[in-house]
Amino acid sequence: MLLKSQICPWAYQPALSASHITLFQLLVFLLLVQKENSLFLYRPPPFDPDYLKMFLEPDAEIYRHFPISSTAWHVKETVEVLKIWGKSGEEHTITTEDGYILSLFRITPIKEKATPVLFLHGLLAAPETWLIRGKEDLAIILNEEGYDVWLGCYRGSNYGRRHVNLTTANEKFWDFSFHEHGLYDAPAMIDHIYRETSQGVAIIAHSMGNAVFMSMLALRPEYNNKVYMFVGMAPYAVARFQYSTVVQTLMPGLVPFLNINPNTIKYADLYTRRKLNPLVVVCAIARLTCLTTFQFSQGVDFKDIDWTYVLVLGAYFPSGTSNKNIIHIISIGNAEFRHYNYGPTKNLERYKSQTPPKYNLTNVKVPVSLYYGDNDMNVLISGMEAQVKALPNVVKSTIVKGYNHPDFLLDKDSRRLLYNPILKDLRKYVGTK
């Protein structure tokens, strides 16, 4: 759940007509806001196009020396990204109990019988988002520290669009939220890792990955026996968020359109990964416009952010999810970590109550270490106390000064401020079994 600006369904309308909000209209709106905020007083942030090109491949040799284009280039996938950093990896295929076929990526361990660590990414993210900076990324750091690193993917993502019976054209395929990620997807990952290694796992999550993990143990407490510990970065579960004024104003009118089936309305599927996100090309040119979007959604101070990393990260966004998941994510943003709300009548049928039940977090028995950013609009510090109180075994809760939501993945000083403390957590509660 990195970019709220990409979560908001700007393009959804009951019908695609003259009233359809186009990308051009959105950019014009942002330019006007940008002018209002006097951002033109600042020079556009620099970025390194050659660094971005490392993550891209031209669709044909003739494009290799052409400018980057969203129609002529495509992003490299996980195993190829690992090769950039001199690493090798494997793509494993797993099938969930309810028939979804997912990919699970393993970074080749440097020693035998290394302790497995499973990474769970956030909303609309992808396994590649753990690998943007190479030796400065936590996944690579843990691999070099001797851990057996696995990168998970969810149903509906770029690596989870297959099913034993259904296709993505079937509306039933998209009937899921993070609830099903926790009930089926994460357990399938853990079971596969156990079959491959005969070991349990430590789990590290960012943003929505926390909701996936918490819902898994709330619903399937037997998996406490297969998890050594959990580390949550920007832990969006029992959390509070604060949208910008503009987003808060637009949200009530936009959320109803999320119920549209993206497969029956052309151009309405905002969440599917493209060959290369066209906004990356736009942002490489109109950087101040994109910075306005970041400021509205994340409160990011563009003077302190490496724009090159932002563009690489953006190239992999969005990587797929369901409308139902977006609605569920929004609904729990006031420290109400509950099951999906179907409305009073259907709730009564499903839950025997007009309101959806809370997830039973007393079932989360494993040691939990949480890291919050004090500048994170998506996971406010004010929700930290409620999260800690809801869990029975929080061994540490840390506020990382100055951090916003993307900083957990992109900050230039993340090794010292965040990753070294996480390494200490793992050594203390997991070791290198």
C-alpha positions in Angstrom: 0.0 0.0 0.0 2.7 2.5 -1.0 1.0 5.0 -3.1 -2.5 6.1 -2.1 -2.6 8.3 -5.2 -2.6 5.0 -7.2 -5.2 3.4 -5.0 -7.8 6.1 -5.6 -9.8 5.0 -8.6 -9.6 8.3 -10.6 -10.8 6.7 -13.8 -13.9 4.9 -12.5 -17.2 6.1 -13.8 -20.6 4.2 -14.2 -20.0 4.3 -17.9 -17.0 5.3 -20.0 -18.4 8.5 -21.6 -17.5 12.1 -22.1 -17.5 12.4 -18.3 -14.7 9.9 -18.0 -11.7 11.3 -16.1 -8.7 11.0 -18.4 -5.0 10.9 -17.4 -4.6 14.3 -19.2 -7.3 15.8 -17.0 -5.7 14.5 -13.9 -2.3 15.9 -14.9 -3.9 19.3 -15.6 -5.5 19.2 -12.2 -2.2 18.4 -10.5 -0.4 21.1 -12.4 -2.9 23.6 -11.2 -2.5 22.4 -7.6 1.2 22.5 -8.1 1.1 26.1 -9.1 -1.1 26.9 -6.2 1.5 25.4 -3.9 4.3 27.4 -5.5 6.3 24.2 -6.2 7.6 25.9 -9.4 10.0 27.7 -7.1 12.0 24.5 -6.9 14.1 22.8 -9.5 12.9 19.4 -10.6 14.8 16.6 -8.7 17.5 14.8 -10.7 17.2 11.2 -11.6 19.5 8.7 -13.3 18.0 7.4 -16.5 20.7 4.7 -16.8 19.8 3.3 -13.4 16.2 3.1 -14.5 17.2 1.3 -17.7 18.9 -1.4 -15.7 15.4 -2.6 -14.7 14.0 -2.4 -18.2 14.3 -4.3 -21.4 13.4 -3.1 -24.9 10.8 -5.2 -26.7 13.1 -5.2 -29.8 16.8 -4.5 -30.3 15.9 -1.4 -32.3 14.6 0.3 -29.2 17.8 -0.3 -27.1 19.2 3.2 -27.8 15.8 4.9 -28.0 14.3 6.9 -25.1 12.4 4.9 -22.6 8.8 4.3 -23.8 5.9 2.7 -22.1 5.0 1.0 -25.4 8.5 -0.2 -26.4 10.1 -1.3 -23.1 9.0 -3.7 -20.4 10.1 -4.2 -16.8 12.4 -7.1 -15.9 10.8 -9.7 -13.5 12.2 -10.9 -10.2 14.8 -13.5 -11.3 16.2 -11.1 -13.8 16.3 -8.2 -11.3 18.3 -10.5 -9.0 20.9 -10.9 -11.7 21.5 -7.2 -11.8 22.9 -7.5 -8.2 24.9 -10.6 -9.0 22.4 -12.9 -7.3 20.5 -15.9 -8.6 17.0 -17.0 -7.8 14.2 -19.5 -8.5 10.5 -19.1 -9.3 8.4 -21.7 -7.5 4.8 -22.4 -8.3 2.3 -23.0 -5.5 -1.4 -23.7 -5.5 -3.7 -22.5 -2.7 -6.4 -24.7 -1.1 -9.0 -22.8 -3.1 -7.2 -23.2 -6.4 -5.2 -20.0 -7.0 -1.8 -20.6 -8.6 0.9 -18.2 -7.3 4.5 -17.6 -7.8 6.9 -17.7 -4.9 10.5 -16.5 -5.4 13.6 -17.7 -3.6 17.0 -15.9 -3.6 19.6 -18.7 -3.8 21.0 -19.0 -0.2 24.7 -18.8 0.3 24.8 -21.6 2.8 22.9 -24.9 3.4 20.1 -25.2 5.9 19.8 -21.4 6.2 16.9 -20.0 8.2 14.0 -19.1 5.9 12.6 -15.5 5.9 9.4 -14.8 4.0 8.7 -11.3 2.8 5.1 -10.1 2.3 4.7 -7.0 0.2 2.1 -4.2 0.5 -0.9 -3.3 -1.6 -0.3 -3.1 -5.3 3.4 -3.9 -4.8 5.4 -6.8 -6.1 8.4 -8.9 -5.1 10.6 -6.6 -7.3 9.9 -3.7 -4.9 12.1 -5.5 -2.3 15.0 -5.3 -4.8 15.2 -1.7 -6.0 18.6 -0.8 -4.4 20.5 -4.0 -4.4 22.9 -4.3 -1.5 21.0 -1.6 0.4 17.8 -3.6 0.3 16.8 -5.7 3.3 16.1 -8.9 1.2 19.7 -8.8 -0.2 21.2 -7.9 3.1 19.5 -10.9 4.8 20.7 -13.2 1.9 24.2 -12.0 2.5 23.8 -12.5 6.2 23.1 -16.2 5.6 19.3 -16.3 5.6 17.2 -18.2 3.1 15.1 -15.4 1.6 11.7 -16.0 0.0 9.5 -13.3 -1.7 5.8 -13.9 -1.6 3.0 -12.9 -4.1 -0.8 -12.8 -3.7 -3.7 -13.8 -5.8 -4.7 -11.1 -8.3 -1.2 -9.8 -8.5 1.1 -9.9 -11.5 2.2 -13.4 -10.3 -1.2 -14.6 -9.2 -3.5 -14.4 -12.1 -4.0 -18.1 -12.6 -6.5 -20.6 -11.1 -7.2 -24.3 -11.6 -10.7 -23.6 -12.8 -11.3 -19.9 -13.1 -9.9 -17.2 -15.5 -9.4 -13.5 -14.8 -12.5 -12.9 -17.0 -14.6 -14.6 -14.4 -16.0 -12.3 -11.8 -15.6 -14.9 -9.1 -11.8 -14.9 -9.6 -11.8 -11.3 -8.2 -13.9 -12.1 -5.1 -11.1 -11.7 -2.5 -9.4 -9.2 -0.2 -6.5 -9.4 2.1 -8.7 -11.8 4.1 -8.1 -14.5 1.5 -4.4 -13.6 1.3 -4.2 -14.4 5.0 -6.6 -17.4 4.9 -5.1 -19.1 1.9 -2.2 -17.4 0.2 0.3 -16.9 3.1 -0.4 -20.5 4.5 0.4 -21.9 1.0 3.7 -20.0 1.0 4.6 -21.2 4.4 3.7 -24.8 3.7 5.8 -24.8 0.5 8.8 -23.4 2.3 8.4 -26.0 5.0 8.3 -28.8 2.4 11.4 -27.4 0.7 13.5 -26.7 3.9 11.9 -28.7 6.7 11.9 -25.4 8.7 9.5 -22.8 9.8 9.9 -19.1 8.8 10.5 -15.7 10.1 8.1 -13.2 8.3 8.8 -9.6 7.4 6.0 -7.4 6.0 5.4 -3.9 4.8 2.1 -2.1 5.0 -0.8 -4.4 3.9 1.5 -7.4 4.4 0.9 -6.9 8.1 -2.9 -7.2 7.6 -2.2 -10.4 5.6 -0.1 -11.9 8.4 -2.4 -10.8 11.3 -5.5 -12.2 9.6 -3.7 -15.4 8.8 -2.9 -16.2 12.5 -6.3 -14.8 13.6 -8.0 -17.3 11.3 -5.5 -20.1 11.4 -3.7 -20.0 14.7 -2.1 -23.4 14.0 0.5 -21.5 11.9 2.0 -20.1 15.0 3.9 -23.4 15.1 5.5 -22.6 11.7 6.5 -19.0 12.3 9.5 -18.0 14.4 8.8 -14.3 14.6 7.1 -11.4 12.8 8.6 -8.0 11.9 6.1 -5.4 10.7 7.2 -2.3 8.9 4.6 0.5 8.6 2.2 -2.1 10.1 -1.2 -1.5 8.4 -3.6 -3.7 10.4 -4.9 -2.2 13.6 -4.0 1.2 12.1 -5.1 4.7 11.5 -4.5 6.7 8.3 -4.9 10.3 7.3 -5.6 11.1 3.7 -4.8 14.5 2.3 -7.6 17.1 2.2 -8.1 16.6 -1.6 -8.3 12.8 -1.3 -10.6 13.0 1.6 -12.9 15.3 -0.4 -12.9 13.0 -3.4 -13.0 9.7 -1.7 -16.8 9.5 -0.9 -17.7 9.9 -4.5 -15.0 7.6 -5.8 -15.4 4.5 -3.6 -18.8 3.4 -4.9 -17.3 3.0 -8.4 -14.9 0.3 -7.0 -17.7 -2.1 -7.2 -17.5 -2.1 -11.0 -16.2 -5.4 -12.4 -12.9 -4.4 -14.2 -13.4 -7.2 -16.7 -16.7 -6.0 -18.1 -15.8 -2.3 -18.6 -12.9 -1.5 -20.9 -10.1 0.5 -19.5 -11.5 0.3 -15.9 -8.8 -2.2 -14.6 -6.4 0.3 -13.0 -4.6 -2.3 -11.0 -3.1 -4.6 -13.7 0.6 -4.3 -14.3 1.5 -2.9 -17.7 4.7 -3.6 -19.6 5.9 -0.3 -18.1 3.7 2.0 -16.1 3.1 5.0 -18.4 3.2 7.4 -15.4 6.9 6.6 -15.0 7.6 8.0 -18.5 5.4 11.0 -17.6 7.1 11.4 -14.2 10.5 11.3 -15.8 9.5 14.4 -17.7 7.0 16.2 -15.4 8.8 15.5 -12.1 7.2 18.4 -10.2 3.7 17.2 -11.2 4.5 13.8 -9.8 6.0 15.2 -6.7 2.7 17.0 -6.0 1.0 13.6 -6.2 3.5 12.2 -3.7 3.0 15.1 -1.3 -0.8 14.7 -1.4 -0.7 11.0 -0.8 2.4 10.5 1.4 3.6 13.9 2.8 6.9 13.2 1.1 9.5 16.0 1.3 10.8 15.9 -2.3 14.1 17.5 -1.3 15.0 14.4 0.7 13.9 11.7 -1.7 15.9 9.9 -4.4 13.8 10.4 -7.4 15.6 7.6 -9.3 14.4 5.0 -6.8 10.9 6.4 -6.9 10.8 6.0 -10.7 12.1 2.4 -10.5 9.5 1.6 -7.8 6.8 3.2 -9.8 7.7 1.1 -12.9 6.4 -1.9 -11.0 3.2 -0.3 -9.8 0.4 -1.2 -9.8 0.9 -5.0 -9.8 -2.6 -6.1 -9.4 -5.4 -6.6 -6.8 -9.2 -6.7 -6.6 -11.7 -3.9 -6.1 -12.9 -5.8 -3.0 -9.4 -5.6 -1.5 -9.2 -1.9 -1.9 -12.6 -1.4 -0.2 -11.6 -3.7 2.7 -8.2 -1.9 3.1 -10.0 1.5 3.3 -12.6 0.2 5.7 -10.0 -0.8 8.4 -8.2 2.5 8.4 -9.7 3.7 11.7 -8.2 1.0 14.0 -11.1 -1.3 13.2 -9.4 -4.5 12.0 -12.6 -6.3 11.0 -13.8 -8.8 8.4 -15.2 -7.5 5.1 -18.4 -5.4 5.5 -21.1 -6.8 3.1 -23.8 -4.5 4.6 -26.2 -5.3 7.5 -28.3 -7.9 5.7 -25.5 -9.9 4.2 -23.4 -9.5 7.3 -26.3 -11.1 9.3 -26.3 -14.0 6.9 -22.5 -14.5 7.0 -21.5 -13.4 10.5 -24.8 -13.7 12.5 -24.3 -10.0 13.2 -25.1 -6.8 11.3 -21.5 -5.6 11.8 -18.5 -7.6 10.7 -16.5 -9.3 13.5 -13.1 -8.1 14.6 -10.1 -10.4 13.8 -9.1 -12.2 17.0 -5.5 -11.0 17.4 -5.1 -12.8 20.7 -4.3 -15.8 18.4 -1.1 -14.1 17.3 1.3 -15.8 19.7 4.7 -15.4 18.0 7.1 -12.6 18.9 6.2 -9.4 17.1 8.5 -6.4 16.4 6.8 -3.3 14.9 8.4 -0.3 13.2 6.4 2.9 12.7 7.3 6.1 10.8 6.4 9.4 12.6 5.7 11.1 9.3 3.7 8.2 7.8 0.2 9.4 6.7 -0.9 5.8 6.0 0.0 4.3 9.4 -0.3 7.1 12.0 1.5 6.9 15.3 -1.9 7.4 17.0 -2.8 3.9 15.9 0.3 2.3 17.4 -1.0 1.9 20.9 -4.2 0.1 19.7 -2.1 -2.3 17.6 0.3 -3.1 20.4 -2.6 -3.5 22.9 -4.4 -5.9 20.5 -1.4 -8.3 20.2 -0.3 -10.5 23.1 3.4 -10.8 22.3 4.8 -7.5 21.0 8.5 -7.6 22.0 9.3 -4.3 20.5 7.6 -1.2 19.1 9.8 1.4 17.5 9.2 4.8 16.0 11.6 5.6 13.2 12.1 9.4 13.2 11.2 11.2 10.0 10.0 8.2 8.2 7.0 8.2 5.8 5.4 5.2 4.1 7.9 4.7 1.2 10.9 5.4 3.3 10.8 1.8 4.7 11.8 0.7 1.2 13.7 3.7 -0.2 15.4 5.8 2.4 19.1 6.2 1.8 19.8 5.7 5.5 17.5 2.7 6.0 20.3 0.2 6.8 21.4 2.2 9.9 17.9 3.4 11.0 15.9 0.3 10.3 17.6 -2.8 8.8 20.3 -3.2 11.4 17.7 -3.2 14.2 15.7 -5.8 12.3 18.8 -7.9 11.9 19.2 -7.7 15.7 15.5 -8.8 16.1 16.2 -11.9 13.9 19.4 -12.8 15.7 17.7 -12.6 19.1 14.4 -14.4 18.4 15.4 -16.6 15.4 19.1 -16.9 15.1 20.3 -18.6 11.9 18.9 -22.1 12.6 
